[in-house]
Amino acid sequence: MTVPPGAEPTLWELHRAVSQLREDLRGDLAQLAARLDQVVTEDVYRADQRAVDQRISQIEAGLAGLRAEHDQATERAEQQRREDQAQAAATRRLVLSSFVSPLLLMALQLWLASRGAAP
């Protein structure tokens, strides 16, 4: 198929198309240059990543220390609770032996005395 002679672009239309392409290219290059201003080098990026890794390591070490302190505090609290329970049991035994037992013995003596079995 042949193209009719009137369908081909004129030189002026070609000039306008090329000029438009040139303007578009300039805009794209300007945007690319603006984006490249925000790019960092690989060395800077690696240094930043090392700093972040060091901070994370320090935070993890601090967290491990806090966790160990928490575990120790929990163990001390548990030990204190056990000691308190043992002390409460000892106090109950003391109350029983100091007050209740003499009262029971006195009640037994009174009962025996009332039955006439006292010497």
Backbone hydrogen bonds, N-H to C=O, Kabsch-Sander energy under -0.5 kcal/mol:
donor,donor_aa,acceptor,acceptor_aa,energy
7,A,4,P,-1.8
8,E,5,P,-0.6
14,L,10,T,-2.2
15,H,11,L,-2.5
16,R,12,W,-2.3
17,A,13,E,-2.2
18,V,14,L,-2.6
19,S,15,H,-2.5
20,Q,16,R,-2.4
21,L,17,A,-2.4
22,R,18,V,-2.4
23,E,19,S,-2.2
24,D,20,Q,-2.5
25,L,21,L,-2.5
26,R,22,R,-2.3
27,G,23,E,-2.3
28,D,24,D,-2.5
29,L,25,L,-2.7
30,A,26,R,-2.3
31,Q,27,G,-2.3
32,L,28,D,-2.4
33,A,29,L,-2.5
34,A,30,A,-2.1
35,R,31,Q,-2.0
36,L,32,L,-2.3
37,D,33,A,-1.3
38,Q,35,R,-1.1
39,V,36,L,-1.0
45,Y,41,T,-2.2
46,R,42,E,-2.7
47,A,43,D,-2.4
48,D,44,V,-2.3
49,Q,45,Y,-2.4
50,R,46,R,-2.5
51,A,47,A,-2.2
52,V,48,D,-2.3
53,D,49,Q,-2.6
54,Q,50,R,-2.4
55,R,51,A,-2.3
56,I,52,V,-2.5
57,S,53,D,-2.4
58,Q,54,Q,-2.4
59,I,55,R,-2.4
60,E,56,I,-2.6
61,A,57,S,-2.4
62,G,58,Q,-2.5
63,L,59,I,-2.6
64,A,60,E,-2.5
65,G,61,A,-2.2
66,L,62,G,-2.5
67,R,63,L,-2.5
68,A,64,A,-2.3
69,E,65,G,-2.5
70,H,66,L,-2.6
71,D,67,R,-2.5
72,Q,68,A,-2.4
73,A,69,E,-2.7
74,T,70,H,-2.6
75,E,71,D,-2.4
76,R,72,Q,-2.7
77,A,73,A,-2.5
78,E,74,T,-2.4
79,Q,75,E,-2.6
80,Q,76,R,-2.7
81,R,77,A,-2.3
82,R,78,E,-2.3
83,E,79,Q,-2.5
84,D,80,Q,-2.7
85,Q,81,R,-2.4
86,A,82,R,-2.4
87,Q,83,E,-2.6
88,A,84,D,-2.6
89,A,85,Q,-2.3
90,A,86,A,-2.3
91,T,87,Q,-2.4
92,R,88,A,-2.3
93,R,89,A,-2.3
94,L,90,A,-2.4
95,V,91,T,-2.8
96,L,92,R,-2.5
97,S,93,R,-2.9
98,S,94,L,-2.9
99,F,95,V,-2.4
100,V,95,V,-1.4
101,S,96,L,-2.5
103,L,99,F,-1.5
104,L,100,V,-2.6
105,L,101,S,-2.5
106,M,102,P,-2.6
107,A,103,L,-2.5
108,L,104,L,-2.4
109,Q,105,L,-2.4
110,L,106,M,-2.6
111,W,107,A,-2.1
112,L,108,L,-2.6
113,A,109,Q,-2.7
114,S,110,L,-2.2
115,R,111,W,-1.2
116,G,112,L,-0.6
116,G,113,A,-0.7
117,A,112,L,-2.4
